[in-house]
Amino acid sequence: MSIFNYKQRNNIVLICIIILGCFLLYALSGLFSSILGAIVLFTIFRPMYIDMVDKRNWNKTISALIIMLISLIVIVIPMLFLCIMVVDKIAGINSRSFPIQDWIYKIDIFSGHHLGDPKLAEETLQKLGAYATQLFPSIITGIGNILLTLLVMYFLLFFMFTQKDQFEAGLLKYAPFREQHALRFSEALHNATYSNVLGQGIIALTQGTLLALGFFAFGLPDPVFWGAIGAFISFLPVVGAPTLTIPAAIILMATGHVLKGIGLLAYGLLFIGNIDNVLRMIINKRLANTHPIISVIGVFIGLPLFGILGLVFGPLLLSYFLLLLEIYETNRRAADRLERIRTSNTDN
C-alpha cells in the first residue's frame, strides 16, 4: 500500500512537471526565436489562412505552403537583405574611411594630451562597429544559425496552420484561465502582435524610405544604407528616423552647404516627423495602441536576447507579459468575489 494519498501524489507529479518543464525551456532556449517567430507569423497570416481554407475551400497543405512562401518573400528575405547590407557597411567603418576623419584626429590629439589615450576616438568607433555588428545576423559567421532558426520556425508554422483547429483547441484547453478570459487574451494578443509588428513595420518602412529619398535629394552618400538604419531605429518612438537628419545637416553646414543643411533639417523634423505622427495615429485607431514606454523598454530587453530582431520581439514579449498580468488580476478579482459570496452564504 502506498504511503502517499491522491493529493500528495498529484503534488509530486506537479513538482516533476515543473522541473521537467524548466529543463525543456532551458534546452529550447536557443530556438526561442523560431518559436516566437512562428507565433507571430501565425497570428498575422491566420485571417488569410481562414479565408483560403474555410471560405474558398482550398487544400490545407497548399494554403499553408502559399502563406509560408508569401511570408518568406515579403518579410523574411527583405529583413535578411537589409541586415546583410547594414552589417557589411558597419563592419567596413574605420578611421580612414569614416567621413569625419578630421574630427576623430582632433579628438585623438586631445585625449592623448589630457587623458593619456591617443587612440580614444578610433578605438571607440571600432568598438561601436563591433557591437552593432553583433546585433545583425552575419552571413559569414551565422549562416548555420539563421538556416536552423528559419527551418524550425517554418516547420512549426506549417503544423500550426495545417492543424489549426487542434492547435487552438489545445491552447484553449490548457490555458490557465477561463474560456472567456482565454478568448479575450487571444484577441488582445492578436491586436498587440499587429500593432508591434505590422504597425511598427509600416512606420519603419515609410520613415526609412523617406529618409533615403531625402539623403539622395540633398546629395549625401549611401542613401539606401542610411534609409535602412532609419528603418531600424524607427522602432524607437522617442528616437525615430528624423533624428538622423540632425547630424547629417550639421555635416552639410560644416562643409559649407548651409542651405542644404537647413533644408534637410526641415525635411526631417517637419515632414518625416509629422508623417510619423500621422501614421501612428491612424494605426493606433485601427489596431492596439502600444505605449512608447513599452516600445523603448521592450527594445532594451529584446536586443541582448535576439539581436536586431529584438526591436520587434522585445516590445512584443513585454506586451504579452502585461496582458498576462491583466488576465491574472481579472482572475484574482473574480476569485475574491466568489470567496466573499461563499463566505456570506456560509454565515447566513
N, C-alpha and C positions, 0 to 999 in steps of 0.2 A: 504494500500500500504506500502511495506517495506521501511524503511529508508536507507537500505544498497543496493548498486549496486552489480553486479555479482562479481567484483574483490574483494570488501570488504568482501563479503560472503565467497569467496574462501580463503581469508587470515584468516578469523576467523576459518574456518574448518581446515586449516593448523595448526594454533596455537593449536587447540583442539587435533589434531592428534599427534603433538609433545609432548604435556603434557601427553596424554594418553600413548604414546609410552614410555616416560621416566618412567612412573609409572609401565608399564608392564615389562620393563627391570629391574627395581628395584625388582619387585615381583619375577622375574625369575632368579635373581642373584644366588640363591642357586643351580639352575640347570644348570648353565653356563657350568660346566664341562661336563655334559651329552650332551648338545648341541654341544659343541666344539668336544667332543669325537666322536659323530655321524658324524659330518662333516669330521673329519679326517679318520674314517673308511670307509665312503662312497667314499672319494677321493682315498683311497688306493685300495679298492676292486671293484671299478667301472669297470675297464677293465675286470676283471674276470666275473662280472655280465653280461656285454655286450656280452662276449663270450658265456656264458651259454644260454642266452635268444635269442639273435639275430642270432648267428651262429649255435648253437646246438638245438635251438627251445625248450628249457626246459621251464617248467612252472615257471612263475614269482615268485609265492609264495614259491615254493620248492627251487628255486635258491637263493632267499633271505635268507631262513632259513639255507641252507647249508653254505652260506657265514658267517652268524651270528655265526654258530657253529664253523667254522674254525677260525674266529677271536677270539672267546672265548677260544679255545684250544691253539692257537698259541701265542696270545698276552695277553689277559686279565688274564687268570689263572696263567701263569708263572710270570707276573708282580705282582699279588697279593701274590703269594707264596714267591717271593723274598722280598717283603715289610714286610710280616709277619715274615720271618726268621730274617731280619735285625732288625726290631723293638724289637723282643724278645731278641736278643743279646745285643742291645744298652741299653734296659731297665734293663738288668742284670749287667751292668758295675757299679762297685763301687770301693772304695779304697782297699777293701780286695781282690777282685778277679782280679783287673787290674794287668797285667804282670809287670809293672814298679812301683810297690808299694813303693819300696825304694826311688825312685825319688820323689814321692809325699810326703813321710815322710820328706825328706830333705827340700823340698820347704816349707812345713808347718812350720818346725822349723825356717827357715829363715824369713818367713813372720810373724811368731809370735814374733820374737825378734825385727824386724825392722819396721814392718807395723802394729803390734798390731792385726793381724788376724791369729790365729794359725791353722785355717781350710781353708785357701785360696784355696789350690790345690784340696782338697776333695770336697768343695762346688762348685768350678768351674767345676770339672769333672761331678758332678751330674747335674748341670745346662745345660752343653753341652749335656748330655744324654737326659734330658727332652726336650731340644729344638729339637734334632734330632728325638726324638720320635714323636713330633708334625708334622714332615714332612711326616711321613708314616701313611697310614690308619691302625688304630689299630683294630684287630678283636674283642676285648672285648668292647671298647667304641664306635667304629664307624661302627659296622656291619649294623645297620639300614641305615645310610647314604650311605654306599657302595652299598647295595642292591638297594636302591632307585635310586642312580646315574646310576647303570647298567640297571635297568629296564627302566628308561626313555630314556637312550641312545639307547638301542636296540629297544624300541618302535618307536623312531624317525627314526632309521636306517631302520627298516622294511618298513615303508611307503616311505622313500626316495628311496628305491630300487623298491618296487612294483609299485610306481607311479613316476618312474624316469623321464619320458617324461614331465609329468605335473609339476613336481618339478623344472626341469631345465628350462622349458618354463616360469614358474613364476619368477624364478630368473632373466632370461633374460629380461622379460617384465618390472619388477620393478627396474632393475639396473639403477643407476643414471648416466649412461653414454651410449654412442652409442654402437650399436651391435658389431662392430668390436673391440672396446675397451673392451667390456664385454667378448668377446671370448678370447682376448689377456690376460685379467685378469684371466680368467678361466685356461688358460694354465700355466700362471705364478703361480697361486695358486696350481695347480697340482704339478709343479716342486718343489715349496717351501715345500709342505707337504711331498713329497717323500724324499727330501734332509734332512729335520729336523727329520722326524720320521723313515723312513726306513734306510736312510744313516747313521744317528747317531746311530740308533738301532743296525745296523750291526757292526759298530765300537765298540760300548759299549759291545756288546756280545762277540766279539773277544778279546778285551782287558781284560774283566773280566775273561774269560776262561783261557787266557794265564797267567794272574796274579795268579789265583787259582792253576794252574799246577806248576808255579814257586814256590809258597809258599809251596806246597806239596813236591816238589822235594828237597827243602832246609830244610825241617823238621820244618816249622813254624806251630803253631796251628791254627785251624779253617780256612783252606784254602778256603773252599766254601764261608764262610761268607765274607772274605776279597775280594774274587773274585766278590761277589755281590756288595760290596762297590765300588770296582774298576769299575764295570759296570756303576753304577750310576754317579760317578764323571767323567766318560769318556765323558759325555755330556758337560763338560767344556774343551774346546780345549786348554786353557792355562795350566790347571792342568793335567788332564788325569790320568789314572790308573798307569803309570810308576812312578809317584811321591810317591806312597805308598811303593815302594821298598826302598826308601831312609831311612825312619825311621826304616823299618824292617831290613835293612842292618846294621844300627847303633846299633840296639839292638843285632844282631848276633855278631858284633865285640865287643860290651861291655861285652858280656857273654863269650868271649874267642874264638869264631868261626870266626876268621879274614878272612880266605879263603872263607868260605861260604858267609860272608857279602860282600866281593868283587865280588864274583861270582853272587850273587843275584842283586847287584847294576848294574853290567854289563848287566845281563839278562834283567833287567827292562828298563834301559835307552837306551841301544843299540838295543836290539831285539824288545821288545814291543813298544818302541818309534818309531822305524823305520817301524814296521808293521802298526802303526797308520798313519804315513805319507803316506805310500803306499796306504792304503785303502782310505784315504781322497782324494788323487789324482785321484784314479780310480772313486770314487763316484762323485767327482766334475766334471769329464769329462762326465759321463753318466747322471747326474742329475744337478739341480741348485747348484751353488756354494754359500753356506751360509757363510758369512764372520764371522770370530771368534768374532768380536766385537758384532755382532748381537746375537751370542750364549751366550756370557758372560752376556751382559746386559739383554737379554731375561730371563736368569735363575734368576737373581736378581728380575726381575719383576714377574716371574711366581711362585717362591717359596712361597711368602706370600699369593698369591691368591689361588693356587691349591695344596700346599704341594709338595710332591715329584713329582707329575705329572707336576709341573711347570718346571721341567727340559726339558720336551717336549713342553708343551703348551706355555711357556713363549717365547722362540725363535720363535715359530710358529706365535703367535699373533704379535710379533714385525715385522716379515717378512710380514704378511698380511697388517699391518699398512703402511709399507714402499711401498708396492705395490699400495695401495690406493693413497698414496701421488704421486707416479709416474703417475698414471692414471689421477689424478686431475691436475697435471702440464701439461700433454698432452692435456687435455680438455681446459685448460686455454689458452695455446698457440694457439690451433685451433680457439677458440672464438676470440682471439685477431686478428688473421689473417682475419677472416670473417669480423670483425668490420672495419679493415683497408680497405679491399676491398669495403665494403659498403660505407664507407666514401669517398673513392676515386671515386666511381661511382656517388655519390651524387654531389661531387664538379664538376665533368665533365658534 
